[in-house]
Amino acid sequence: MNEPSIPARLNRALDWAGLPLFALLLAIGIRDYRDRGSVGWPIGGAVLALVSLWVIYRGMPRRSGKTTEPP
């Protein structure tokens, strides 16, 4: 069995930890925008959520052991 090391597990947890926080920021931004707030909050929340998803996606091939380089 090939178990990942503690730093690898921590790295994976940090990748996923941002997603709920940015989703919460997006939800709060949408609520504030509906209450006549700035449109910048929902846009900022959406951008940060997309960045968080990109970070998770970017780390997947690295963690699964697949590389893009030819052997």
Stockholm file with secondary structure:
# STOCKHOLM 1.0

chainA/1-71         MNEPSIPARLNRALDWAGLPLFALLLAIGIRDYRDRGSVGWPIGGAVLALVSLWVIYRGMPRRSGKTTEPP
#=GR chainA/1-71 SS CCCCCHHHHHHHHHHHHHHHHHHHHHHHHHHHHHTTCCTHHHHHHHHHHHHHHHHHHHHHHHHHTCCSSCC
#=GC SS_cons        CCCCCHHHHHHHHHHHHHHHHHHHHHHHHHHHHHTTCCTHHHHHHHHHHHHHHHHHHHHHHHHHTCCSSCC
//
